[in-house]
Each structure stands twice: as C-alpha cells, then as structure tokens.
C-alpha cells in the first residue's frame, strides 16, 4: 500500500472578520474524500468535522483536506489566538500566526 502525506487544514474565523488556519499532517494509505468526517482530540470528545474540499498533488504525493470553517461568535484577536493555541498544544501547526 502506498503512503501519502495528508494535510488537514482547519480555518478558524470570528464574526468580527478575523481568520487564520491551522494544519496537521499525517502519513497514511487512506485518501480522504469530500463528506468524510475527521475525529481529532482537538475538536473535543465525540466531535467530528466534515471534509468540504480535497486537493491532490500527485507529483508531491500529497493531499490537502479542508475542513468546514469554525466560526467563533463575538471573539476578538486574543480569543482567536487562545483558541488556536489549544490546537497547537495538541500538535497542530500554525503557519501564519496572528
């Protein structure tokens, strides 16, 4: 079975117009598809997020799976940073910190 790098991308936004993205990379033999559900400890116990878009780069043996956007109601910059830092503590990367 061939292995591929799967990059899970999670966009987090606020209702005040701020947004950022965190990513996590897995090496797996499973190709994600639109509609699949991802369960990750960062989401909370028993909470799944749905894959909305998949982009495959066959030359790089890489696949990006984009999850539904999380919207934080009424959050400000520090609230967003705090929320994202919880992902980072669970092993996610924050490529472009705010």
Residue, then its C-alpha position, 0 to 999 in steps of 0.5 A: x500500500x502506498x503512503x501519502x502525506x495528508x494535510x488537514x487544514x482547519x480555518x478558524x474565523x470570528x464574526x468580527x472578520x478575523x481568520x487564520x488556519x491551522x494544519x496537521x499532517x499525517x502519513x497514511x494509505x487512506x485518501x480522504x474524500x469530500x463528506x468524510x468526517x475527521x475525529x481529532x482530540x482537538x475538536x473535543x470528545x465525540x466531535x467530528x468535522x466534515x471534509x468540504x474540499x480535497x486537493x491532490x498533488x500527485x507529483x508531491x504525493x500529497x493531499x490537502x483536506x479542508x475542513x468546514x470553517x469554525x466560526x467563533x461568535x463575538x471573539x476578538x484577536x486574543x480569543x482567536x489566538x487562545x483558541x488556536x493555541x489549544x490546537x497547537x498544544x495538541x500538535x497542530x501547526x500554525x503557519x501564519x500566526x496572528 
